[in-house]
Amino acid sequence: MKKNVIFNIIIYLAVFLILLPLTVLILWGFSKRWPWPYVLPTEYSLRGAAYFLTGDGNSMKILLYSIGLSFVVTIITLVISVPAARALGLYEFKGKGFFKLLVLLPLIISPVAVGIGIQVFFIKIGLANTFLGVVLVHLVPCLPYGIRILTNVFEALGESMEFQATTLGASKIQTFFYVTLPLISPGLISAAGLVFIVSFSQYFLTFIVGGGNIVTLPMVMFPFIQSGDRMIASCYSIVFIVATLVLLIVIEKRVKAYYTVENHFYI
């Protein structure tokens, strides 16, 4: 009984800590005047929403461009992560622990050092200030998440189902598309969601490699945050959150509908 009470308290506290900042963010997005010590804004305005929809910054185009860029990064990350995670999760080989650590290095090393080093290299080979260059640099922070999540999925699933399919006469391609892919699809959804968010929220790497030619939503949003224009910054933040949630829900439902998977296996 006590355990249930403690568990419920933790759940309610977690929900409260999530909803409170979101509520404040939404209020700031439509507040014209919110002086201390008032709990709610004293005046409301649609200036932030109007600027996003009709402003000179082409916000809608930038939003769609950011979604497209992050979608491309997510697809490439998953294509690379699946074979890498399969090797790390199912096979035993010399130096396996070292390679698992190597995968996490981009998250350990300072992004400033990584970004500057990649920028210098991309300038030499002509990839600086290009869409391809930004996509490639986004892979650096995204791959560790994709590989790590899918490695856990492969370790949990094992190879028994694939062995059975092979025994029944399925080819390697048939086994992958009709057995392996449906089994790991919940893990793919988790990995795709996290990778998309990581790519979608990149500011520094996009700025330093894109050189201002590649403009994404965070690059437009951060100047308003730094300038103290809370209304417009909050509106952009709300759009950022809503766009991410909608896309993740759509991806999940499409994949689950395709593979008719009802059980969640998120790691």
Long-range contacts (C-beta under 8 A, 24 or more apart in sequence): 22-241, 25-234, 25-237, 25-238, 26-234, 26-238, 28-230, 28-231, 28-233, 28-234, 29-231, 29-234, 29-235, 29-237, 29-238, 30-231, 31-230, 31-231, 32-231, 45-231, 47-231, 47-232, 48-231, 48-232, 48-234, 48-235, 48-236, 49-235, 51-232, 51-235, 52-232, 52-235, 52-236, 52-239, 57-220, 59-217, 59-220, 59-236, 59-239, 62-215, 62-216, 62-217, 62-220, 63-217, 63-239, 63-243, 65-215, 65-216, 66-200, 66-216, 66-217, 66-218, 67-200, 67-243, 67-247, 69-131, 69-134, 69-135, 69-138, 69-199, 69-214, 69-216, 70-138, 70-196, 70-199, 70-200, 71-196, 72-135, 73-135, 73-138, 73-139, 73-142, 73-195, 73-196, 73-199, 74-142, 74-192, 74-195, 74-196, 74-199, 76-135, 76-139, 77-139, 77-142, 77-143, 77-146, 77-191, 77-195, 77-199, 78-146, 78-188, 78-191, 78-192, 78-195, 80-139, 80-143, 80-146, 80-147, 81-143, 81-146, 81-147, 81-149, 81-150, 81-191, 82-150, 82-184, 82-188, 84-147, 84-150, 85-146, 85-147, 85-148, 85-149, 85-150, 85-151, 85-153, 85-154, 86-150, 86-154, 88-147, 88-151, 88-154, 89-150, 89-151, 89-152, 89-153, 89-154, 89-155, 90-154, 90-155, 90-158, 90-159, 100-151, 103-143, 103-144, 103-147, 103-148, 104-144, 104-148, 105-144, 106-140, 106-141, 106-143, 106-144, 107-141, 107-144, 111-141, 111-204, 111-205, 112-204, 114-140, 114-205, 115-204, 115-205, 115-208, 115-209, 116-208, 118-205, 118-209, 119-208, 119-209, 122-209, 127-209, 128-209, 128-211, 129-209, 129-210, 129-211, 129-212, 129-213, 129-214, 130-213, 130-214, 131-214, 133-209, 133-210, 134-205, 134-206, 134-209, 134-210, 134-214, 137-205, 137-206, 137-209, 138-198, 138-199, 138-202, 138-205, 138-206, 140-205, 141-198, 141-199, 141-202, 141-205, 142-195, 142-198, 142-199, 145-191, 145-194, 145-195, 145-198, 146-191, 146-194, 146-195, 149-187, 149-190, 149-191, 149-194, 149-267, 150-184, 150-187, 150-188, 150-191, 152-187, 152-267, 153-184, 153-186, 153-187, 153-265, 153-267, 154-184, 156-265, 156-267, 157-183, 157-184, 181-259, 182-259, 182-261, 185-255, 185-256, 185-259, 185-261, 186-261, 186-263, 186-264, 186-265, 186-266, 187-265, 187-266, 187-267, 188-255, 189-251, 189-252, 189-255, 189-256, 189-266, 190-266, 190-267, 192-251, 193-248, 193-251, 193-252, 196-244, 196-247, 196-248, 196-251, 197-244, 197-248, 200-240, 200-243, 200-244, 201-240, 217-243
